[in-house]
Amino acid sequence: MNEQWTLPRSSAHTVCPFSSERKNRWAVILAGGDGERLRPLTRLIAGDERPKQFCSFLGRETLLEQTRRRVALAVSPNRTLSVVTATHEPFYAPLLSDLPPGHVIAQPANLGTAPAILYSLLRVAAVAPTASVAFFPSDHYFSDEERFMTHVDSAFDASDLRPESITLLGIAPENPEVDYGWIEPAQPISEKGAFSFHRVERFWEKPSLALARTLMTRGCLWNSFVMVGRAQAFLRMIRRAVPALYNKFGQVSSALNAAEEESRIRALYSALPSTNFSRDVLTKGAAQLAVLAVSEVGWSDWGAPQRVLSTLAHMGVSAEWAA
């Protein structure tokens, strides 16, 4: 039986931040990566070893600042957390100086996306147990940010209608990209309205060129890694997929937002393995996932120098550092 999600008509057209019905919506910006693949380019631009999210590629705004501005179109800055890595403090501190300490989650080390996501979820759940949360990587480019954020807004609406489900935002592909992860949609959940929600059949990670071409013809989508759902739904999925990681964080949950949090978290991270959320959590929880197709937003994951340069060339921009 196909369930139908009837979303509010307004969500398909406008982003209306901070209205009363959005007070239980939170966002987490993932900014703890090391950006090794882009380091030759960021070193050229900035003259130091900063990761890409703290670098300005267009104008004066860094990728992190661009992400914060984009997220604020749908989620109040008062309910937006940024996850960083403590060793990057010289680079993130000036960019996040306007935030209260509790809104900056400084990991002792970068151990992959799963610990970063779990840590931030526990912090949100401690103050807002019924919250819906959207996760945003900090190294993405969009030519149409408002259009993209209307899709995020719709995914928030879906989490209210179906609290046990998590929605991934899948980008309609422009080419058979071999360095992206792909999402294969299954049957539709909602066939009405401006947005198309589908169940997730499976994930394809960095396919061969031949397979990428096949995936493109089958209507598969690029995985943007932007995802929206209830905090409790995320926590249940993590607990089922990586129970050891979940239980280790559970041992320090009583210290969150307390004086001993920093020392307890430092001890925890010293004994944690690196864990990838896409590989170790999402691929095991496809039954709990939906995918929302996104098109015409000019999206690019700036994880490699050629993607940055390709985007700039497409825009007709000639950056001084690229000359």
Stockholm file with secondary structure:
# STOCKHOLM 1.0

chainA/1-323         MNEQWTLPRSSAHTVCPFSSERKNRWAVILAGGDGERLRPLTRLIAGDERPKQFCSFLGRETLLEQTRRRVALAVSPNRTLSVVTATHEPFYAPLLSDLPPGHVIAQPANLGTAPAILYSLLRVAAVAPTASVAFFPSDHYFSDEERFMTHVDSAFDASDLRPESITLLGIAPENPEVDYGWIEPAQPISEKGAFSFHRVERFWEKPSLALARTLMTRGCLWNSFVMVGRAQAFLRMIRRAVPALYNKFGQVSSALNAAEEESRIRALYSALPSTNFSRDVLTKGAAQLAVLAVSEVGWSDWGAPQRVLSTLAHMGVSAEWAA
#=GR chainA/1-323 SS CCCCCCCCGGGGTCCCTTCGGGTTEEEEEECCCCCGGGHHHHHHHHSSCCCGGGCCSBTTBCHHHHHHHHHTTTSCGGGEEEEEEGGGHHHHTTTSTTSCGGGEEEESSCCCHHHHHHHHHHHHHHHCTTCEEEEEESSEECSCHHHHHHHHHHHHHHHHHCTTCEEEEEECCSSCCSSSEEEEEEEEEECSSSCCEEEEEEEEESCCHHHHHHHHHTTCEEEEEEEEEEHHHHHHHHHHHCHHHHHHHHTTGGGTTSTTHHHHHHHHHTTCCCCCHHHHTGGGCGGGEEEEEECSSCCEECCSHHHHHHHHHHHTCCCGGGC
#=GC SS_cons         CCCCCCCCGGGGTCCCTTCGGGTTEEEEEECCCCCGGGHHHHHHHHSSCCCGGGCCSBTTBCHHHHHHHHHTTTSCGGGEEEEEEGGGHHHHTTTSTTSCGGGEEEESSCCCHHHHHHHHHHHHHHHCTTCEEEEEESSEECSCHHHHHHHHHHHHHHHHHCTTCEEEEEECCSSCCSSSEEEEEEEEEECSSSCCEEEEEEEEESCCHHHHHHHHHTTCEEEEEEEEEEHHHHHHHHHHHCHHHHHHHHTTGGGTTSTTHHHHHHHHHTTCCCCCHHHHTGGGCGGGEEEEEECSSCCEECCSHHHHHHHHHHHTCCCGGGC
//
